[in-house]
Amino acid sequence: MKKSKNVMTIRVPEELKERIERFSLLQGVSINQFALYSFTKELAELESNQFFRNELKSNKKELLKKFDNIMLSVPERKNPEWDELK
C-alpha cells in the first residue's frame, strides 16, 4: 500500500535556506530529504524529552531511589594517576 504524501510550504529566513541548501549538498541528498531527516530527528528528541519529563514528574522518588541503588553498587576504586588533581 502506497503512503500518501502531503505538501507543506514553510517560510524560512534566507540565511537558514542557504544553510539548509549547503548541508543537503554536503550530505548528497535533496533539500526535501534533508528537511525530513531534520524534522524527524528534532521531533524524536522533543518527544523523548517530554516522555522523560513526564516520567520524572510521576515517579521522581522511585527513579531517584533506583539511581541511588545503582550508584551504591559501583565499587570504590582509586582514580588513575592521569585523573588526579595536581
C-alpha positions as CSV (number, residue, x, y, z in Angstrom):
1,M,0.0,0.0,0.0
2,K,1.4,3.3,-1.0
3,K,1.5,6.1,1.6
4,S,0.0,9.4,0.6
5,K,2.3,12.4,0.7
6,N,1.4,15.8,1.8
7,V,2.9,19.1,0.7
8,M,3.9,21.6,3.4
9,T,5.2,25.0,2.5
10,I,7.3,26.8,5.1
11,R,8.8,30.3,5.1
12,V,12.4,30.5,6.4
13,P,14.9,33.3,6.5
14,E,17.3,33.5,3.6
15,E,20.3,32.6,5.8
16,L,18.6,29.4,7.0
17,K,17.6,28.5,3.5
18,E,21.3,28.8,2.4
19,R,22.4,26.7,5.3
20,I,19.9,24.0,4.5
21,E,21.0,24.0,0.9
22,R,24.6,23.8,1.8
23,F,24.2,20.9,4.3
24,S,21.9,19.0,2.0
25,L,24.5,19.3,-0.8
26,L,27.3,18.2,1.6
27,Q,25.1,15.2,2.6
28,G,24.4,14.4,-1.0
29,V,20.6,14.5,-0.5
30,S,17.8,16.7,-1.7
31,I,16.6,19.6,0.4
32,N,13.4,17.7,0.9
33,Q,15.2,14.6,2.3
34,F,17.4,16.8,4.5
35,A,14.4,18.6,5.8
36,L,12.5,15.3,6.5
37,Y,15.5,14.0,8.4
38,S,16.0,17.2,10.4
39,F,12.3,17.4,11.3
40,T,12.1,13.7,12.3
41,K,15.3,13.9,14.4
42,E,14.2,17.1,16.2
43,L,10.7,15.7,16.9
44,A,12.1,12.5,18.2
45,E,14.3,14.5,20.7
46,L,11.3,16.6,21.7
47,E,9.1,13.6,22.3
48,S,11.9,11.8,24.3
49,N,12.4,14.9,26.5
50,Q,8.6,15.1,27.1
51,F,8.5,11.4,27.9
52,F,11.3,11.7,30.5
53,R,9.8,14.9,32.0
54,N,6.5,13.1,32.5
55,E,8.3,10.0,34.0
56,L,10.2,12.2,36.3
57,K,7.1,14.1,37.4
58,S,5.2,10.9,38.2
59,N,7.9,8.7,39.5
60,K,10.6,11.1,40.8
61,K,11.1,9.4,44.2
62,E,11.2,5.9,42.8
63,L,13.6,6.9,40.0
64,L,15.9,8.7,42.4
65,K,15.9,5.6,44.7
66,K,16.8,3.3,41.8
67,F,19.5,5.7,40.7
68,D,20.9,5.8,44.3
69,N,20.9,2.0,44.4
70,I,22.8,1.8,41.1
71,M,25.4,4.3,42.2
72,L,25.8,2.4,45.5
73,S,26.5,-0.8,43.6
74,V,29.5,0.8,41.8
75,P,32.7,-0.4,43.6
76,E,35.1,2.2,45.1
77,R,38.3,2.5,43.1
78,K,41.3,4.7,43.0
79,N,41.4,7.3,40.3
80,P,44.1,6.7,37.7
81,E,47.1,8.9,38.1
82,W,46.3,10.9,34.9
83,D,42.9,11.9,36.5
84,E,44.3,13.2,39.8
85,L,44.3,16.9,40.6
86,K,47.9,18.3,40.9
